[in-house]
C-alpha cells in the first residue's frame, strides 16, 4: 500500500513538471498502467495470503475437533463397564455385610474425585494421571484382593510433563483386563517412567500375563490412545505394544521432552 501511494505521488510530480500536453498524456497513461499493475499485484498478494491463513485456521479447527472427539471417546470408554462391575461388587458386599464394602467405597470415591475433572482439558500433568491410575488400582485391588499386585515408579522430574488425560489409565485398564483378570492366580502390574539423556520421555505399563498374540490388532482404546498422543504430543510420539522378554505385555509411551 505504501508503494502504491509513493507511485501515485511520484506520478503527480512528474506530470506537473512535463510542459507538453501530449507528452503529459502519454506519461499519464504509462503511469496509470503501472499503478493499476501494482494495485492488482497487491490484490493478488493479499488474496493469496488470506486463503493461506484461512486454510491454516481450518486445519487447526479440524485438529482441535479431532482432539476433542478423541478426548470424549476416551472418557466414554473408561467409565461404563468399570463402574458397572465395581458397583455390582459393592452392591453384593453391602447386601452380604462383607467387610470389603467400606474400603471399596472409599477407593471408588477417590477414583471418581480424581477422574471426573480430568477430561475437561486436552492435556494435564502426569502427576494427575498417576493419581487417577493409583485410585483405579486401589479399586481393582479391593475387588481382586491378593490376585492383583501393583507398583508405580515414576521420578518426580516427570510429574509436570503434560499428557492426554486418561492415556495411561486406559493402558493400565487394558493390562488389568487382559493380563491380570483372566488368570486364577492373578498377576503383577507395574508402571515405570524414565527420562533418557537425549530428552526422550518413556513410560511403560507392564504386566506378567499371557502377553499379546503375534497378530493382535489395535482395539478402539489403543487406537484412540495412539491418535490422541500424536495429536497432542507431536509426530515423534510413539505408543507400542510388545511382548516382554519373560512374557506379559509392555505398553510403551515415548515422546520428546516438551519444550
C-alpha angles and dihedrals in degrees: 000000000000089000091053092051091048090051092050092049092048090050092052092051092047094049092051091052094051108088099189113085096213093048090048089052093049093047090047091055092050093047091046090053091049092048091050090049092051092047092048091049090051090049092051091047093050092045093049091048092048092052090048093052092044091052091051092048091051090048091051091047091051090048092050091049091050091050091048093049091048090049092052091046091053091051092048092049097050102052116044108062094030092052093043094052093043094048091046090055091045092050091051093048092048092051092048092042090238113178089226092070097081096049089045092052092048091050093048093050089050091050093051092048090052098044109034096072098039100076091060091083134051093230136021135176119278091240090065091049090051090052090053090048091048092051091048092052091048089056092047091046089054088053099041100033113193091355089083122060118174143171136187119206114175122144118240090240088074098047095096095049110120119238136172106268114258095016097119091032089061092049092048091048090051090051091052095045097044104025107032112021099057093055120085091214092046118213150226129285127194134186113198130177132190140170115222123215091250090062096260118144114213126186123180129197106194134178133179096227128118093293129224120309116246092250096043112147125209114266122215093269095051093044090050091050091053092049094048092046092053093045096048105029101036139255092294092062115108138192117190132177115204140159115259121241090247094037131270127088131289119200105192125193116196130178138147119270104268114253 
